[in-house]
Amino acid sequence: MLEAIADLPEGVIGFEGTGKIEAADYTGALMPAVRRLWQEGKDVRIVLVFERWDGMTSGATWEDLKVGVEHLRRWKRIALVTDLDWMITVTSLFGWMTPGELKRFPVAQRDEAIAWAAGGD
């Protein structure tokens, strides 16, 4: 499940992954927030927090693959907050494929990740 993170700076959206991620998390939570930014003429600045990982459905995997395709140039900053070794490895290997700028932060630096996502151009 993707749960929205409250009280983020203006123009930043954020989600915390808990339990198993499903397609409905993308279509019902993530993409509506992203599209709202696009409708406001803003680039996407997002914070994603994963303290633990219970996996994702095949439908969620498909939605994840589609997320970055729409408005590729509108993705500005993605702050990934995790201490999960496999996510750190995947980010280091494939982060270059992510639209926009991607930076990984340890869980202890969650506030720094939010500040970076909101930060300068």
C-alpha angles and dihedrals in degrees: 000000000000112000119194116244112229130216099031123155118273111285096018124108125190143185135190117214113224128167117345119344114230135188089256089063088064099040096039103036118009103041096043088055092047093048091049089059091048091050089053089053093249131134119240116266109174140174118205118190122195114172091162135005129221095173135250136261122250088251090055090050090054092048090049091055091051096047099082097041098074112079094353094186093052093070105097111164134002117189111196112197113195146121093201108126096215093051090050090051094046090048092052092048102039106018090105088068092060116101112245126006116322124197128175122218131186115247090251088063097054093127091051090051091053091048091049092050090052093042137105131311 
